[in-house]
Amino acid sequence: MTWRNIVFMTGVLVFMLSSPAASQEWVDIKDPNELRALHSNKTFKCQVKETPFVEHYRADGKGIVVYSAAQRFACTWEVKGNDQVCVSDERGTECWQFKRSKTNPDEYVKRNLHDADTVIFKVEDGIPGF
């Protein structure tokens, strides 16, 4: 292996280990009250497969998921058991488990219980009127 390959591989390794997900420590959320608080009058923002999207959740269990101006889905949400939130809209119901970041208080990760997809997202207080 040449020194160029060693330098390149070292750079790749440093980049991978310094990414936000790799450097984060996550804590499971297994308290239904914390899950309710996480969704009550909150806005979730993230990017999935190069597409930004926003989710707005009201304390009354209603919400809206926005993928673009043309893709908006009214939804309902509810806490199920101690460790999951299920969101239902015209496409069906998806249930998620959540973890919070130990280092960034507004950053969370959610894992889809159906297909195990994970999404890192930011949470902001407040929602627009809908």
DSSP file (Angstrom, degrees, kcal/mol; ACC not computed):
  #  RESIDUE AA STRUCTURE BP1 BP2  ACC     N-H-->O    O-->H-N    N-H-->O    O-->H-N    TCO  KAPPA ALPHA  PHI   PSI    X-CA   Y-CA   Z-CA
    1    1 A M              0   0    0      0, 0.0     2,-0.1     0, 0.0     0, 0.0   0.000 360.0 360.0 360.0 130.4    0.0    0.0    0.0
    2    2 A T     >  -     0   0    0      1,-0.1     4,-2.0     4,-0.0     5,-0.1  -0.339 360.0-109.7 -79.8 163.7    1.5    3.4   -1.0
    3    3 A W  H  > S+     0   0    0      1,-0.2     4,-2.5     2,-0.2     5,-0.2   0.820 118.8  58.6 -63.8 -29.5    1.6    6.3    1.3
    4    4 A R  H  > S+     0   0    0      2,-0.2     4,-2.6     1,-0.2    -1,-0.2   0.913 106.3  47.6 -65.1 -42.2   -1.1    8.1   -0.8
    5    5 A N  H  > S+     0   0    0      2,-0.2     4,-2.8     1,-0.2     5,-0.2   0.898 111.6  50.5 -64.9 -39.4   -3.5    5.2   -0.1
    6    6 A I  H  X S+     0   0    0     -4,-2.0     4,-2.3     2,-0.2    -2,-0.2   0.927 112.1  46.7 -64.0 -44.5   -2.7    5.3    3.6
    7    7 A V  H  X S+     0   0    0     -4,-2.5     4,-2.2     2,-0.2    -2,-0.2   0.919 113.8  48.9 -63.2 -43.4   -3.3    9.0    3.7
    8    8 A F  H  X S+     0   0    0     -4,-2.6     4,-2.4     2,-0.2    -2,-0.2   0.945 112.6  46.5 -61.7 -49.1   -6.5    8.6    1.8
    9    9 A M  H  X S+     0   0    0     -4,-2.8     4,-2.4     1,-0.2    -1,-0.2   0.878 111.3  52.3 -62.5 -38.7   -7.8    5.8    4.0
   10   10 A T  H  X S+     0   0    0     -4,-2.3     4,-2.5    -5,-0.2    -1,-0.2   0.914 109.9  49.6 -62.7 -42.7   -6.9    7.7    7.1
   11   11 A G  H  X S+     0   0    0     -4,-2.2     4,-2.4     2,-0.2    -2,-0.2   0.908 110.5  49.4 -62.3 -43.5   -8.9   10.7    5.8
   12   12 A V  H  X S+     0   0    0     -4,-2.4     4,-2.6     2,-0.2    -2,-0.2   0.922 111.7  49.1 -62.0 -44.6  -11.9    8.6    5.1
   13   13 A L  H  X S+     0   0    0     -4,-2.4     4,-2.3     2,-0.2    -2,-0.2   0.922 111.2  48.6 -62.5 -45.6  -11.8    7.0    8.5
   14   14 A V  H  X S+     0   0    0     -4,-2.5     4,-1.3     1,-0.2    -1,-0.2   0.914 112.2  50.1 -61.1 -43.3  -11.5   10.4   10.3
   15   15 A F  H  < S+     0   0    0     -4,-2.4     4,-0.5     1,-0.2     3,-0.4   0.931 111.5  47.9 -60.7 -47.0  -14.4   11.8    8.2
   16   16 A M  H >< S+     0   0    0     -4,-2.6     3,-0.9     1,-0.2     6,-0.3   0.906 113.6  46.4 -62.7 -42.7  -16.6    8.8    9.0
   17   17 A L  H 3< S+     0   0    0     -4,-2.3    -1,-0.2     1,-0.2    -2,-0.2   0.680 110.3  54.0 -76.4 -16.7  -15.9    8.9   12.7
   18   18 A S  T 3< S+     0   0    0     -4,-1.3    -1,-0.2    -3,-0.4    -2,-0.2   0.450  80.4 115.7 -96.3   0.4  -16.5   12.6   12.9
   19   19 A S  S <> S-     0   0    0     -3,-0.9     4,-2.0    -4,-0.5     5,-0.2  -0.319  79.6-111.3 -65.6 154.2  -19.9   12.6   11.3
   20   20 A P  H  > S+     0   0    0      0, 0.0     4,-0.8     0, 0.0    -1,-0.1   0.885 115.0  48.5 -56.4 -43.3  -22.8   13.7   13.6
   21   21 A A  H  4 S+     0   0    0      1,-0.2     3,-0.4     2,-0.2    -4,-0.1   0.891 112.5  47.9 -66.9 -38.2  -24.4   10.3   13.9
   22   22 A A  H  4 S+     0   0    0     -6,-0.3    -1,-0.2     1,-0.2    -5,-0.1   0.848 114.7  45.1 -71.2 -33.0  -21.1    8.5   14.7
   23   23 A S  H  < S+     0   0    0     -4,-2.0    -1,-0.2     2,-0.1    -2,-0.2   0.537  96.3  97.6 -89.6  -5.4  -20.1   11.0   17.3
   24   24 A Q     <  -     0   0    0     -4,-0.8     2,-0.5    -3,-0.4    77,-0.0  -0.479  60.6-148.7 -82.8 150.8  -23.5   11.2   19.1
   25   25 A E        -     0   0    0     -2,-0.2    77,-2.7     2,-0.0    78,-0.4  -0.991  21.2-157.6-113.6 128.7  -24.6    9.3   22.1
   26   26 A W  E     -A  101   0A   0     -2,-0.5     2,-0.5    75,-0.2    75,-0.2  -0.827   7.9-153.6-112.4 145.3  -28.3    8.6   22.0
   27   27 A V  E     -A  100   0A   0     73,-2.6    73,-2.4    -2,-0.3    -2,-0.0  -0.973  24.0-120.5-119.0 124.6  -30.6    7.8   24.9
   28   28 A D  E     -A   99   0A   0     -2,-0.5     2,-0.7    71,-0.2    71,-0.2  -0.335  18.8-136.9 -59.9 140.5  -33.8    5.7   24.4
   29   29 A I        +     0   0    0     69,-2.5    69,-0.5    54,-0.1    -1,-0.1  -0.912  37.6 157.1-100.8 112.3  -37.0    7.5   25.2
   30   30 A K        +     0   0    0     -2,-0.7    53,-0.1    67,-0.1    -1,-0.1  -0.104  41.3  97.4-127.7  33.7  -39.2    5.0   27.1
   31   31 A D     >  -     0   0    0      1,-0.1     4,-2.2    52,-0.0     3,-0.5  -0.979  60.7-151.5-125.9 116.7  -41.5    7.4   29.0
   32   32 A P  H  > S+     0   0    0      0, 0.0     4,-2.3     0, 0.0     5,-0.2   0.827  98.5  55.7 -58.8 -31.4  -44.9    8.1   27.5
   33   33 A N  H  > S+     0   0    0      2,-0.2     4,-2.3     1,-0.2     5,-0.1   0.896 107.9  47.9 -67.5 -38.9  -45.0   11.5   29.2
   34   34 A E  H  > S+     0   0    0     -3,-0.5     4,-2.1     2,-0.2    -1,-0.2   0.882 111.3  51.0 -68.1 -37.7  -41.7   12.4   27.5
   35   35 A L  H  X S+     0   0    0     -4,-2.2     4,-1.2     2,-0.2    -2,-0.2   0.903 110.6  48.8 -65.5 -40.6  -43.0   11.2   24.1
   36   36 A R  H  X S+     0   0    0     -4,-2.3     4,-1.2     1,-0.2     3,-0.4   0.923 112.1  48.6 -62.7 -44.3  -46.2   13.3   24.5
   37   37 A A  H  < S+     0   0    0     -4,-2.3     3,-0.3     1,-0.2    -2,-0.2   0.871 106.5  57.4 -63.6 -36.8  -44.1   16.3   25.4
   38   38 A L  H  < S+     0   0    0     -4,-2.1    -1,-0.2     1,-0.2    -2,-0.2   0.824 116.1  35.2 -62.6 -31.7  -41.9   15.7   22.4
   39   39 A H  H >< S+     0   0    0     -4,-1.2     2,-0.8    -3,-0.4     3,-0.8   0.532  89.9 106.5-100.7  -8.6  -44.9   15.8   20.0
   40   40 A S  T 3< S-     0   0    0     -4,-1.2    86,-0.2     1,-0.3    18,-0.2  -0.641 105.9 -24.3 -84.7 109.8  -47.0   18.5   21.8
   41   41 A N  T 3  S+     0   0    0     -2,-0.8    85,-2.6    16,-0.6     2,-0.3   0.925 106.5 136.7  56.8  49.9  -46.9   21.8   19.8
   42   42 A K  E <   -BC  57 125A   0     15,-1.6    15,-2.7    -3,-0.8     2,-0.5  -0.887  48.1-143.5-126.0 155.0  -43.6   20.9   18.2
   43   43 A T  E     -BC  56 124A   0     81,-2.6    81,-2.6    -2,-0.3     2,-0.4  -0.983  12.1-157.2-118.2 127.9  -42.1   21.1   14.7
   44   44 A F  E     -BC  55 123A   0     11,-3.1    11,-2.4    -2,-0.5     2,-0.4  -0.882  11.4-172.5-102.5 134.9  -39.7   18.3   13.4
   45   45 A K  E     +BC  54 122A   0     77,-2.4    77,-2.6    -2,-0.4     2,-0.3  -0.995  20.0 129.0-130.1 134.3  -37.3   19.2   10.6
   46   46 A C  E     -B   53   0A   0      7,-2.0     7,-2.6    -2,-0.4     2,-0.4  -0.943  46.1-113.1-161.7-176.8  -35.0   16.9    8.7
   47   47 A Q  E     -B   52   0A   0     73,-0.5     2,-0.5    -2,-0.3    73,-0.2  -0.999  23.2-172.2-132.9 130.2  -33.9   15.7    5.3
   48   48 A V  E >  S-B   51   0A   0      3,-2.9     3,-1.9    -2,-0.4    71,-0.1  -0.987  73.0 -16.2-126.5 123.7  -34.6   12.3    3.9
   49   49 A K  T 3  S-     0   0    0     -2,-0.5    -1,-0.2     1,-0.3     0, 0.0   0.918 129.3 -50.2  49.5  51.4  -33.0   11.0    0.7
   50   50 A E  T 3  S+     0   0    0      1,-0.2    -1,-0.3    -3,-0.1    -3,-0.0   0.456 118.4 111.1  72.4   2.0  -32.1   14.6   -0.3
   51   51 A T  E <   -B   48   0A   0     -3,-1.9    -3,-2.9    17,-0.0     2,-0.2  -0.930  61.0-141.2-112.7 121.0  -35.6   15.9    0.3
   52   52 A P  E     +B   47   0A   0      0, 0.0     2,-0.3     0, 0.0    -5,-0.3  -0.517  26.1 177.9 -73.9 144.7  -36.3   18.3    3.2
   53   53 A F  E     -B   46   0A   0     -7,-2.6    -7,-2.0    -2,-0.2     2,-0.4  -0.990  17.2-152.2-146.7 160.9  -39.5   17.7    5.1
   54   54 A V  E     -BD  45  66A   0     12,-2.4    12,-3.4    -2,-0.3     2,-0.4  -0.975   2.7-163.6-132.2 140.0  -41.3   19.2    8.1
   55   55 A E  E     -BD  44  65A   0    -11,-2.4   -11,-3.1    -2,-0.4     2,-0.5  -0.995   5.0-164.2-124.3 132.1  -43.8   17.7   10.5
   56   56 A H  E     -BD  43  64A   0      8,-2.8     8,-2.2    -2,-0.4     2,-0.4  -0.969   7.8-171.3-116.3 129.5  -46.0   19.8   12.8
   57   57 A Y  E     -BD  42  63A   0    -15,-2.7   -15,-1.6    -2,-0.5   -16,-0.6  -0.978   7.9-154.0-125.3 130.1  -47.7   18.2   15.8
   58   58 A R    >   -     0   0    0      4,-3.3     3,-1.4    -2,-0.4    19,-0.1  -0.609  29.1-116.0 -95.0 160.4  -50.3   19.7   18.1
   59   59 A A  T 3  S+     0   0    0      1,-0.3   -19,-0.1    -2,-0.2    -1,-0.1   0.730 110.1  68.5 -66.5 -22.3  -50.9   18.7   21.7
   60   60 A D  T 3  S-     0   0    0      2,-0.1    -1,-0.3     1,-0.1     3,-0.1   0.390 121.4 -99.4 -81.6   5.4  -54.4   17.5   20.7
   61   61 A G  S <  S+     0   0    0     -3,-1.4    16,-2.6     1,-0.4     2,-0.3   0.541  87.5 115.6  92.1   6.7  -53.1   14.6   18.7
   62   62 A K  E     + E   0  76A   0     14,-0.2    -4,-3.3     2,-0.0    -1,-0.4  -0.741  33.9 152.7-106.2 158.7  -53.4   16.2   15.2
   63   63 A G  E     -DE  57  75A   0     12,-2.4    12,-2.5    -2,-0.3     2,-0.3  -0.946  32.9-125.9-163.4-176.7  -50.6   17.2   12.9
   64   64 A I  E     -DE  56  74A   0     -8,-2.2    -8,-2.8    -2,-0.3     2,-0.5  -0.981  10.9-152.9-147.4 136.0  -49.5   17.8    9.3
   65   65 A V  E     -DE  55  73A   0      8,-2.5     8,-2.6    -2,-0.3     2,-0.5  -0.943  14.1-165.4-110.0 127.5  -46.6   16.3    7.4
   66   66 A V  E     +DE  54  72A   0    -12,-3.4   -12,-2.4    -2,-0.5     6,-0.2  -0.950  24.5 160.8-121.3 115.9  -45.2   18.5    4.6
   67   67 A Y  E    S-     0   0A   0      4,-2.9     2,-0.3    -2,-0.5     5,-0.2   0.716  77.2 -27.5 -97.9 -29.6  -42.8   17.0    2.0
   68   68 A S  E >  S- E   0  71A   0      3,-1.2     3,-0.7   -14,-0.1    -1,-0.5  -0.942  77.6 -79.8-168.0 176.4  -43.4   19.8   -0.5
   69   69 A A  T 3  S+     0   0    0     -2,-0.3     3,-0.1     1,-0.2    -1,-0.0   0.832 132.6  44.3 -58.8 -30.2  -46.1   22.4   -1.4
   70   70 A A  T 3  S+     0   0    0      1,-0.2     2,-0.6    -3,-0.0    -1,-0.2   0.636 108.0  61.4 -89.7 -15.2  -47.8   19.6   -3.3
   71   71 A Q  E <   +E   68   0A   0     -3,-0.7    -4,-2.9     2,-0.0    -3,-1.2  -0.823  61.0 145.0-120.4  93.6  -47.4   16.9   -0.7
   72   72 A R  E     -E   66   0A   0     -2,-0.6     2,-0.5    -6,-0.2    -6,-0.2  -0.994  23.8-168.8-126.7 132.1  -49.1   17.7    2.6
   73   73 A F  E     -E   65   0A   0     -8,-2.6    -8,-2.5    -2,-0.4     2,-0.2  -0.965  15.9-142.3-127.5 117.7  -50.8   15.1    4.7
   74   74 A A  E     +E   64   0A   0     -2,-0.5    16,-0.5   -10,-0.2     2,-0.3  -0.533  36.8 174.3 -67.9 142.6  -53.1   15.8    7.6
   75   75 A C  E     -E   63   0A   0    -12,-2.5   -12,-2.4    -2,-0.2     2,-0.3  -0.912  30.6-136.9-145.1 169.7  -52.4   13.2   10.3
   76   76 A T  E     -EF  62  88A   0     12,-2.1    12,-2.7    -2,-0.3     2,-0.3  -0.937  20.0-161.1-124.6 153.8  -53.1   12.1   13.9
   77   77 A W  E     + F   0  87A   0    -16,-2.6     2,-0.3    -2,-0.3    10,-0.2  -0.973  10.4 174.6-135.2 151.4  -50.6   10.9   16.4
   78   78 A E  E     - F   0  86A   0      8,-1.8     8,-2.8    -2,-0.3     2,-0.4  -0.988  32.1-116.1-153.4 147.9  -50.7    8.9   19.6
   79   79 A V  E     - F   0  85A   0     -2,-0.3     2,-0.5     6,-0.2     6,-0.2  -0.703  29.5-162.9 -81.6 132.2  -48.4    7.4   22.1
   80   80 A K  E >>  - F   0  84A   0      4,-2.7     4,-1.1    -2,-0.4     3,-0.6  -0.980  54.5 -33.2-119.4 126.6  -48.6    3.6   22.3
   81   81 A G  T 34 S-     0   0    0     -2,-0.5     3,-0.0     1,-0.2   -51,-0.0  -0.298 102.2 -53.4  63.7-150.1  -47.2    1.7   25.2
   82   82 A N  T 34 S+     0   0    0      1,-0.1    -1,-0.2   -51,-0.1   -47,-0.1   0.555 130.1  34.5 -98.5 -10.9  -44.1    3.3   26.9
   83   83 A D  T <4 S+     0   0    0     -3,-0.6    15,-0.4   -53,-0.1     2,-0.3   0.242  99.4  63.4-139.2  18.5  -41.8    3.6   23.9
   84   84 A Q  E  <  -F   80   0A   0     -4,-1.1    -4,-2.7    13,-0.2     2,-0.4  -0.995  46.9-154.5-148.0 155.3  -43.5    4.4   20.6
   85   85 A V  E     -FG  79  96A   0     11,-2.2    11,-2.6    -2,-0.3     2,-0.5  -0.994  16.4-153.9-123.8 132.1  -45.5    7.0   18.8
   86   86 A C  E     -FG  78  95A   0     -8,-2.8    -8,-1.8    -2,-0.4     2,-0.5  -0.917   5.2-163.1-109.6 132.2  -47.8    6.0   15.9
   87   87 A V  E     -FG  77  94A   0      7,-3.0     7,-2.6    -2,-0.5     2,-0.4  -0.959   7.2-166.9-116.1 127.4  -48.7    8.5   13.2
   88   88 A S  E     +FG  76  93A   0    -12,-2.7   -12,-2.1    -2,-0.5     2,-0.2  -0.937  18.1 147.7-118.5 136.9  -51.7    7.9   10.9
   89   89 A D  E >   - G   0  92A   0      3,-2.5     3,-1.8    -2,-0.4   -14,-0.1  -0.804  66.3 -67.9-146.0-169.8  -52.6    9.6    7.7
   90   90 A E  T 3  S+     0   0    0    -16,-0.5     3,-0.1     1,-0.3   -15,-0.1   0.685 129.5  56.9 -61.7 -17.4  -54.3    8.7    4.4
   91   91 A R  T 3  S-     0   0    0      1,-0.3     2,-0.3     0, 0.0    -1,-0.3   0.624 119.3 -96.0 -87.9 -14.7  -51.3    6.5    3.5
   92   92 A G  E <   -G   89   0A   0     -3,-1.8    -3,-2.5     2,-0.0     2,-0.4  -0.916  50.5 -49.8 133.7-161.3  -51.6    4.3    6.6
   93   93 A T  E     -G   88   0A   0     -2,-0.3     2,-0.4    -5,-0.2    -5,-0.2  -0.955  39.7-172.3-120.8 133.2  -50.0    4.2   10.1
   94   94 A E  E     -G   87   0A   0     -7,-2.6    -7,-3.0    -2,-0.4     2,-0.4  -0.988   9.4-155.1-122.6 133.0  -46.3    4.2   10.9
   95   95 A C  E     -G   86   0A   0     -2,-0.4    18,-2.9    -9,-0.3    19,-0.5  -0.889  14.0-170.4-110.7 142.1  -45.0    3.6   14.4
   96   96 A W  E     -GH  85 112A   0    -11,-2.6   -11,-2.2    -2,-0.4     2,-0.3  -0.936  18.2-147.3-132.4 147.9  -41.7    5.0   15.6
   97   97 A Q  E     - H   0 111A   0     14,-2.1    14,-2.7    -2,-0.3     2,-0.3  -0.886  26.7-146.1-109.1 150.8  -39.3    4.7   18.6
   98   98 A F  E     - H   0 110A   0    -69,-0.5   -69,-2.5   -15,-0.4     2,-0.3  -0.861  18.0-173.7-125.2 150.7  -37.3    7.7   19.6
   99   99 A K  E     -AH  28 109A   0     10,-2.4    10,-2.3    -2,-0.3     2,-0.3  -0.981  16.3-143.7-134.2 147.9  -33.9    8.5   21.1
  100  100 A R  E     -AH  27 108A   0    -73,-2.4   -73,-2.6    -2,-0.3     2,-0.2  -0.839  24.2-108.9-111.0 152.9  -32.6   11.9   22.2
  101  101 A S  E     -A   26   0A   0      6,-2.2   -75,-0.2     3,-0.5     6,-0.1  -0.554  12.8-149.1 -77.2 139.5  -29.1   13.2   21.8
  102  102 A K  S    S+     0   0    0    -77,-2.7    -1,-0.1    -2,-0.2   -76,-0.1   0.771  98.6  34.3 -74.0 -26.1  -27.0   13.5   25.0
  103  103 A T  S    S+     0   0    0    -78,-0.4    -1,-0.1     1,-0.2   -77,-0.1   0.734 116.9  48.3-104.9 -26.2  -25.1   16.4   23.6
  104  104 A N    >   -     0   0    0      3,-0.2     3,-2.0     1,-0.1    -3,-0.5  -0.913  64.6-162.4-119.6 104.0  -27.6   18.4   21.4
  105  105 A P  T 3  S+     0   0    0      0, 0.0    -1,-0.1     0, 0.0    -4,-0.0   0.689  89.6  48.5 -63.8 -19.0  -30.9   19.0   23.3
  106  106 A D  T 3  S+     0   0    0     -6,-0.1    17,-2.4    16,-0.0     2,-0.4   0.304  95.0  91.2-101.1  10.3  -32.9   19.7   20.1
  107  107 A E  E <   + I   0 122A   0     -3,-2.0    -6,-2.2    15,-0.2     2,-0.3  -0.895  48.0 164.6-113.2 135.0  -31.7   16.7   18.1
  108  108 A Y  E     -HI 100 121A   0     13,-2.8    13,-2.6    -2,-0.4     2,-0.4  -0.869  25.1-142.5-136.6 166.8  -33.4   13.3   18.1
  109  109 A V  E     -HI  99 120A   0    -10,-2.3   -10,-2.4    -2,-0.3     2,-0.4  -0.997  14.1-163.7-131.8 140.3  -33.4   10.1   16.1
  110  110 A K  E     -HI  98 119A   0      9,-2.4     9,-2.2    -2,-0.4     2,-0.5  -0.964   4.6-154.3-124.9 145.3  -36.5    8.1   15.3
  111  111 A R  E     -HI  97 118A   0    -14,-2.7   -14,-2.1    -2,-0.4     2,-0.4  -0.971  17.9-129.4-121.9 125.4  -36.6    4.5   14.0
  112  112 A N  E  >  -H   96   0A   0      5,-3.1     4,-1.9    -2,-0.5   -16,-0.2  -0.567  10.9-151.4 -72.2 126.8  -39.5    3.1   12.0
  113  113 A L  T  4 S+     0   0    0    -18,-2.9    -1,-0.1    -2,-0.4   -17,-0.1   0.697  90.9  54.3 -75.4 -17.7  -40.8   -0.1   13.6
  114  114 A H  T  4 S+     0   0    0    -19,-0.5    -1,-0.2     1,-0.1   -18,-0.1   0.929 130.8   5.8 -80.4 -48.1  -42.0   -1.5   10.2
  115  115 A D  T  4 S-     0   0    0      2,-0.1    -2,-0.2     0, 0.0    -1,-0.1   0.370  92.5-120.4-122.2   4.7  -38.9   -1.2    8.1
  116  116 A A     <  +     0   0    0     -4,-1.9    -3,-0.1     1,-0.2     2,-0.1   0.584  54.8 157.5  67.1  12.7  -36.2   -0.1   10.6
  117  117 A D        -     0   0    0     -6,-0.1    -5,-3.1    -5,-0.1     2,-0.4  -0.424  27.4-151.8 -62.3 142.2  -35.5    3.2    8.7
  118  118 A T  E     - I   0 111A   0     -7,-0.2     2,-0.4    -2,-0.1    -7,-0.2  -0.926  12.1-169.6-120.2 148.2  -33.9    5.8   11.0
  119  119 A V  E     - I   0 110A   0     -9,-2.2    -9,-2.4    -2,-0.4     2,-0.5  -0.997  13.4-148.4-137.5 128.2  -34.1    9.6   10.7
  120  120 A I  E     + I   0 109A   0     -2,-0.4   -73,-0.5   -11,-0.2     2,-0.3  -0.846  33.1 168.9 -92.4 132.0  -32.1   12.2   12.6
  121  121 A F  E     - I   0 108A   0    -13,-2.6   -13,-2.8    -2,-0.5     2,-0.3  -0.941  32.6-124.0-143.5 162.3  -34.2   15.3   13.1
  122  122 A K  E     -CI  45 107A   0    -77,-2.6   -77,-2.4    -2,-0.3     2,-0.4  -0.822  22.1-145.1-105.8 147.5  -34.3   18.7   14.9
  123  123 A V  E     -C   44   0A   0    -17,-2.4     2,-0.4    -2,-0.3   -79,-0.2  -0.944  14.3-174.1-117.1 134.0  -37.2   19.7   17.1
  124  124 A E  E     -C   43   0A   0    -81,-2.6   -81,-2.6    -2,-0.4     2,-0.2  -0.955  28.1-113.2-123.2 145.3  -38.4   23.3   17.5
  125  125 A D  E    S+C   42   0A   0     -2,-0.4   -83,-0.2   -83,-0.2   -84,-0.1  -0.504  77.9  29.9 -71.8 144.1  -41.1   24.6   19.9
  126  126 A G        -     0   0    0    -85,-2.6    -2,-0.2   -86,-0.2   -69,-0.1   0.109  61.7-136.5  92.9 157.2  -44.2   25.9   18.3
  127  127 A I        -     0   0    0    -71,-0.1     2,-0.1   -85,-0.0   -84,-0.1  -0.959  23.9-104.5-143.5 157.5  -46.3   25.2   15.2
  128  128 A P        -     0   0    0      0, 0.0     2,-0.3     0, 0.0    -2,-0.0  -0.404  51.9 -86.1 -76.0 164.3  -48.0   27.2   12.5
  129  129 A G              0   0    0      1,-0.2     0, 0.0    -2,-0.1     0, 0.0  -0.545 360.0 360.0 -70.5 133.1  -51.8   27.6   12.6
  130  130 A F              0   0    0     -2,-0.3    -1,-0.2    -3,-0.1   -67,-0.1   0.248 360.0 360.0-156.0 360.0  -53.6   24.7   10.8
